[in-house]
Amino acid sequence: EKCTSSAPAYIMAEKKANDSTSASPPPKEVSYKLARNLAAGTMCGCFVVMTFNPLDCLRIRWQVEKTHHGVSLWEFSQKIIKKEGLWGGLWRPGLYANGAAASISVGT
């Protein structure tokens, strides 16, 4: 059999060997892996947003607040929690924006 390709014979032989040994997985296995990876990424994104959103909110409020001079970050956070509550003061603000950003960055 004569090779009509311009590639050297050893490259053609290697390509032929790789083509015959690399069988693609069945479609059900691929869809299972995709679903498993998608679920893991979603759970990771939710965990990150729920864990770090209060810290991000606290950081932004600390930077914007003008009257925090001489007050520690801990005292500042306690003041917010006492006045607005943990959910309303630190978790709820920015939760939707951070959730959307995480779903885009983790999902792609």
C-alpha positions in Angstrom: 0.0 0.0 0.0 1.5 3.3 -1.1 1.2 6.3 1.2 -0.1 9.4 -0.7 0.2 11.8 2.2 3.0 14.3 2.4 3.6 13.4 6.1 6.5 11.0 6.9 5.6 7.3 7.3 6.3 7.2 11.0 3.8 10.0 11.7 1.2 8.3 9.6 1.8 5.0 11.5 1.6 6.7 14.9 -1.7 8.5 13.9 -3.1 5.2 12.6 -2.2 3.4 15.9 -3.7 6.3 18.0 -6.9 6.2 16.0 -7.5 2.5 16.5 -6.8 2.5 20.3 -8.7 5.7 21.3 -12.3 4.7 21.4 -14.7 7.4 22.6 -16.8 6.6 25.7 -20.4 5.7 25.2 -22.9 8.7 25.2 -24.5 7.8 28.5 -21.1 7.8 30.2 -20.3 11.3 28.8 -23.7 12.7 29.9 -23.2 11.2 33.4 -19.8 12.8 33.7 -21.2 16.1 32.4 -24.1 16.1 34.9 -21.7 15.1 37.7 -19.3 17.9 36.9 -22.1 20.4 36.5 -23.5 19.5 39.9 -20.1 19.7 41.5 -19.4 23.1 40.0 -22.8 24.4 41.1 -22.4 23.2 44.6 -18.9 24.7 44.8 -20.2 28.1 43.4 -23.0 28.1 46.0 -20.7 27.3 48.8 -18.2 30.0 47.8 -20.9 32.7 47.5 -22.6 31.7 50.8 -19.3 31.6 52.7 -17.6 34.7 51.4 -20.5 37.1 50.6 -20.7 38.4 54.2 -16.9 39.1 54.2 -17.1 40.8 50.9 -20.1 42.9 52.0 -18.2 43.8 55.2 -15.1 44.8 53.3 -17.1 47.1 51.0 -19.0 48.7 53.8 -15.8 49.2 55.7 -14.2 50.9 52.8 -17.2 53.2 52.1 -18.0 54.1 55.7 -16.5 57.4 56.8 -16.9 57.1 60.5 -15.0 53.9 61.3 -11.7 55.6 62.3 -10.5 54.2 65.6 -12.9 51.3 65.4 -11.7 47.8 64.7 -13.2 45.7 61.9 -14.6 43.3 64.5 -16.4 46.2 66.3 -17.6 47.5 63.0 -19.1 44.1 62.1 -20.7 43.8 65.5 -22.3 47.2 65.1 -23.8 46.2 61.7 -25.1 42.9 63.1 -26.6 44.5 66.1 -28.3 47.3 64.0 -29.3 45.3 60.9 -29.0 41.7 61.8 -26.7 39.1 60.3 -28.9 38.3 57.3 -30.0 41.8 56.4 -26.7 43.5 57.2 -24.1 41.1 55.8 -25.6 38.2 53.8 -28.4 39.7 51.8 -26.6 42.7 50.3 -24.8 41.6 47.2 -25.9 38.0 47.4 -27.7 38.0 44.1 -24.9 39.8 42.3 -22.2 37.5 43.7 -24.4 34.5 43.0 -24.8 35.6 39.3 -21.0 36.3 39.0 -20.1 32.9 40.5 -22.5 31.0 38.3 -21.0 32.6 35.3 -17.4 32.1 36.3 -17.9 28.5 37.7 -20.3 27.5 35.0 -18.0 28.4 32.1 
